[in-house]
Amino acid sequence: MKFTDMGLCPELLAGIEKLGFETPTPVQGEVIPFLLENDQDVVALAQTGTGKTAAFGLPILEQLEFDQVAPQALVLCPTRELCMQIARDLQNFASQMPKVNVLAVYGGSDIRRQLDALSRGVHIVVATPGRMLDILRRKRADFSSIERVVLDEADEMLNMGFEEELKGILSDVPDRAQTLLFSATMPKEVARIAKNYMEDPHEITVGSRNAGAENVNHEYYVVHAKDRYRALRRIVDAYPRMYGIVFCRTRMETQQVADHLRKDGYNAEPLHGDLSQPQRDSVMKKFRERHLHILVATDVAARGLDVNDLTHIINYQMPDDLSAYTHRSGRTGRAGKEGISVSIIHMREHFKINRLQKSLGKKFTQQLVPTGEEIARIRLMAMAERVRDWESGPGLIDNHLEELNTLLADLSKEELIKRFASIDLHRMLLFYRDAPDLNEQPARRQNASREPNRYADGPRPSAREKRENHEPRKMTQGMVELCMNVGKLNGLTPKRLMAMVNVADRESSIDIGRINIVKMQAYFEVPRSEAQGVIDSFAKSHVDCEGRPVSVAMAGNTRLNPEKSSGHKRKGPVAGALSKPPRKKNRKSKGNRKFHD
Ligand code: AMP
């Protein structure tokens, strides 16, 4: 269905076209035609970010009597931010209509201005419950002409303890008014309001009851409680373009996590109830405008924050109930975009994940906290991709190119790459060089201690290899082992691997020895003399596996020229091109200590 088929007037159609809305969202497709045709009450189960403001707003605007300047519609919502947002949205939808007066009424601001505006006359009142009831008790609002009442985010209003206010306000609204209740979840309290204040409501469900947003992937990491912050850092580091909210339980924890992140060099700020309103407004503005990438917030403070493009929600601490989790995770995956909801838990919190899986009917995937090596690789590759895709623009550097060339003439291409990469990432690479595995896996630890000599006569596996059960063996004579960055999860099979090696290296056909494909990567043997050629050919050709660019490096324990090694067993680099700087004897060198995990 299109907006033009819904029976909306040309002015409203022009208004939404100006906003760039082309097709109605599912909730709009269900709610708008129903409201234009019926005056039956409606209960709509829909998440934030699904387009519900237009779902109720367009029919309200369509059916306004402009010459009757008395409140004809009342929208109640939980927070001041949401209140201002809804009022702004309604004004925008009506930008091509005769003057529509929409008044936002909320606490924490001068009540006299709101009273004056009400006495001058408005068509639509958007209000938070506390301030609205205050005004009604002063007898300064006349609701006798109200035709529609919207309870937006009803579950949140009840969570915030507004039940009494809602009852007080609803008793001032004429019985004939149509009541619309929008809620992301349907706990008992919301069902009770529907039962007591609505008549035979028509139920509209977009997605399933109590389900989270459709486009959200739910992931969790299991770590020791003391490692929670370190795990958070690694998760943030593993997503170089993260734009998200980290949810904490208390104001103090929120402040502490934000302080730590800032101290450690992240673009993060806190949002909680101990900040003044202007401080909160300023943080939210920065976040909306993307000058801030990570917001650390309490549930209450983040209510009403309306941002569409969040890549992640991180539950630094799990919330106590299902509806809080649904609201948190519903802040990502909005307006048709994909999002990830991450939970950091410790062993004894597994039951919370199981409970959520059952109630939401969604699969939660356990992820392993990335190792230092993996993060280093991700950051380096992200930087390399940026360089590859960067368009330098004509004329910006050209005048200085010759001079730059002369200055760097003595450096080889490899040396240049190394230096450019480490200028940006040096601190991070150094920091993660000896970083421990943070995953809480008691079973694996026990195994390891029971078999101390397991690797006595073979190479010791890298953390990644251990986690993926790749057993390094003595190499076949004359062969070395390479590692590929895709595995079973990317649909890799031995046949595909061999085909890729031969496609990448068109000149020759390589003898491939033993192959071991694990979850996220693959190991394979090639003749020692061919190894560097295979690595280089993958670096040059753009082979990909299910959309993921494939790269190949020496496996964690393999040295291309073992005879050159001085005899002490130092682990080789995973990424062949960029080797670690020589390690200092004292691991806690000054630089290392400065950059706390
Ligand atoms: P809401 O759930 O009303 O807060 O809407 C979430 C976001 O989706 C807002 O930024 C709206 O501007 C946007 N939006 C709502 N309806 C549409 C539509 N039909 N097409 C594109 N964007 C929309």
Residues whose N, C-alpha, C, O or C-beta is under 5 A from the ligand:
A	BS01	AMP	G20 F21 E22 T23 P24 T25 Q47 T48 G49 T50 G51 K52 T53 A54 A335
